[in-house]
Amino acid sequence: MTESEVTDLIRDLFLADDPEFPIEPNTQILDEGICDSLGLVQIANKIELKVDRLTIDDQDIVRENFGSVNNIVNFIKSTCS
């Protein structure tokens, strides 16, 4: 998934009421209140549905892997390679 696709996913899940909310690649989505830890699980579930042959273990759904758009994209790349 690209940065744009991940950003769109986050917007669809959590920012439908505020589509202009700025999300940069390094925006910390937990710190900014965009989502909480349950939201990270929702993001992981949606990514698993969109990315073929990707399974995300529960222990991988942490801030280091899902705390920002960049973290998510890098996690997907490293997991799929």
C-alpha positions as CSV (number, residue, x, y, z in Angstrom):
1,M,0.0,0.0,0.0
2,T,1.1,3.5,-0.7
3,E,1.2,6.5,1.6
4,S,-1.9,7.8,-0.2
5,E,-3.8,4.6,0.2
6,V,-3.0,4.4,3.9
7,T,-3.9,8.0,4.4
8,D,-7.2,7.4,2.6
9,L,-7.9,4.4,4.8
10,I,-7.3,6.4,8.0
11,R,-9.6,9.2,6.7
12,D,-12.3,6.7,5.8
13,L,-12.2,5.0,9.2
14,F,-11.8,8.0,11.5
15,L,-12.1,11.3,9.8
16,A,-15.3,11.1,7.7
17,D,-16.6,14.2,9.5
18,D,-13.4,16.2,9.0
19,P,-11.9,15.3,5.5
20,E,-9.6,18.4,5.7
21,F,-7.8,17.3,8.8
22,P,-4.1,17.3,7.9
23,I,-2.5,13.9,8.0
24,E,1.2,14.0,7.0
25,P,3.3,10.8,6.6
26,N,4.8,11.3,10.1
27,T,1.7,12.5,11.9
28,Q,1.3,10.4,15.0
29,I,-2.2,9.2,14.7
30,L,-2.5,8.1,18.4
31,D,-1.0,11.3,19.8
32,E,-3.1,13.5,17.6
33,G,-6.3,11.7,18.8
34,I,-7.2,10.4,15.3
35,C,-7.6,6.9,16.7
36,D,-6.9,4.9,19.8
37,S,-5.4,1.4,20.2
38,L,-8.6,-0.2,19.0
39,G,-8.4,1.9,16.0
40,L,-5.0,0.4,15.2
41,V,-6.6,-3.0,15.2
42,Q,-9.2,-1.7,12.7
43,I,-6.5,-0.3,10.5
44,A,-4.7,-3.7,10.6
45,N,-7.8,-5.6,9.8
46,K,-8.6,-3.4,6.7
47,I,-5.0,-3.7,5.5
48,E,-5.2,-7.5,5.8
49,L,-8.2,-7.4,3.5
50,K,-6.5,-5.2,1.0
51,V,-3.1,-6.7,0.8
52,D,-2.8,-10.2,-0.6
53,R,-1.1,-12.8,1.5
54,L,-0.5,-10.4,4.4
55,T,-1.3,-11.6,7.9
56,I,-0.7,-9.2,10.8
57,D,-0.1,-10.8,14.2
58,D,-1.7,-9.2,17.2
59,Q,1.7,-8.5,18.8
60,D,2.7,-6.5,15.7
61,I,-0.2,-4.0,16.2
62,V,1.8,-1.5,18.2
63,R,2.7,2.2,17.9
64,E,6.1,1.4,16.3
65,N,4.4,-0.3,13.4
66,F,1.0,1.5,13.2
67,G,1.6,4.9,14.8
68,S,1.9,6.9,11.6
69,V,1.3,6.5,7.9
70,N,5.1,6.1,7.3
71,N,5.3,3.4,10.0
72,I,2.4,1.5,8.5
73,V,3.8,1.7,4.9
74,N,7.2,0.5,6.2
75,F,5.7,-2.3,8.2
76,I,3.8,-3.5,5.1
77,K,6.9,-3.4,3.0
78,S,9.0,-5.2,5.5
79,T,6.4,-7.9,6.1
80,C,5.6,-8.5,2.5
81,S,9.3,-8.7,1.4
